Amino acid sequence: MAKIVCVLYDDPVNGMPKQYARDSLPEITRYPDGQTTPTPKAIDFTPGHLLGCVSGELGLRKYLESKDHQLVVTSSKDGADSVLDRELHDAEIVISQPFWPAYMTAERIAKAPKLKMIVTAGIGSDHTDLQAAMDRGITVTEVTYCNSNSVAEHVVMTTLALVRNYIPSHNIANEGGWNIADCVERSYDVEGMHVGTVAAGRIGLRVLRLLKPFDMKLHYLDRHRLPESVERELNLTYHTSLESLTRVCDVVTLNCPLHPETEHMINAATLKNFKRGAYLINTARGKLCDRDAIVDALKSGQLAGYGGDVWFPQPAPADHPWRTMPHQGMTPHISGTSLSAQARYAAGTREILECYFEGRPIRDEYLIVQGGKLAGVGAHSYSAGNATKGSEEAARYKRA
Ligand code: NDP
């Protein structure tokens, strides 16, 4: 019997929905590169229902209890007295989602002598100290591709919202106003603008494809170059440095993982190389950016807008300056946890658990760390080390 600790975000303030806005989800069996969506032997949930919150339990309880495993589900994850800390001593598997991450620091890993696997029900395992996991031989997995397209849609939405000044204009309508000049004094078209993605992986490439029909000029920076056929199809300009990309782009979007090589890549010095009035969209990880440098750049006008859904730490304390800085389109971390995405990552988590308990190999594309080293997708996209420093700040959050 194994103990599985699953950290999920809180239920809706008014309880679980009695009815959903829609009755079904479109059926998607493959991602754009041909990879199949998750293939567990079975699922015990209704796709389209809330699965990522505590009562949703990622639809795992029936399956795990039928195999005599113990499942503990909690949202209490920060501070020394958290349920997560109390349950770690005999946990074999910890599952959490990046939206409400269980920061698996070296200290926590040291408190969990039986821990064998850490599962990210989503994409992005930077909330785990990967170095500590490697040192202890713990497997780290995530559900690659499960919400990449969901995030790309959020990037497009935020780009349009910022450039067209949608959010302030919507607020004016809500407040009973009609002053059009106030709405449009910061409103532009994206047509003809240059947009560049830092990383053209699953999300970054999807963003480029989605923005192409707006007649934007497309740029990218990545460690590996895309196939020539893709560059030609999308008329892409490839950059080998952040400086070269930011000097020409009106919109910059960050789509790389957070790891020691990318932490704080956007800072006061690199922001000086942006065009004045650029828009920066970050749905990748908050810590890719220096928090205060972003606030300063918005105040000075170096950036015309900043948007996204990722913060550091998460949840962000009430006084986090990104909540109140000017010209921003921030949301809590939601882009990868639409009901559509939840169905995929709940199924992917089930697939990973089935493989683990049945002694079958976990798909290479789901592996980040295995056998003491970066593995699978992790070996391609991450660098060794730790990016969790400062996560204890999350304990300062109080539910509004
Ligand atoms: P992929 O692994 O498909 O893409 C990541 C890309 O980042 C790869 O192309 C990789 O390049 C590139 N990369 C890594 N390091 C660098 C670097 N130093 N400079 C430039 N490029 C780099 O992942 P996804 O596109 O699916 O996801 C990307 C990230 O988005 C995730 O790691 C996660 O942090 C975030 N995310 C956010 C979500 C949300 O809800 N907001 C949900 C899902 C993901 P190469 O392959 O050439 O090494």
Residues whose N, C-alpha, C, O or C-beta is under 5 A from the ligand:
A	BS01	NDP	I123 G124 N147 S148 V151 V198 A199 A200 G201 R202 I203 G204 L221 D222 R223 H224 N255 C256 P257 L258 E261 T262 T283 A284 R285 I334 S335 G336 H380 S381
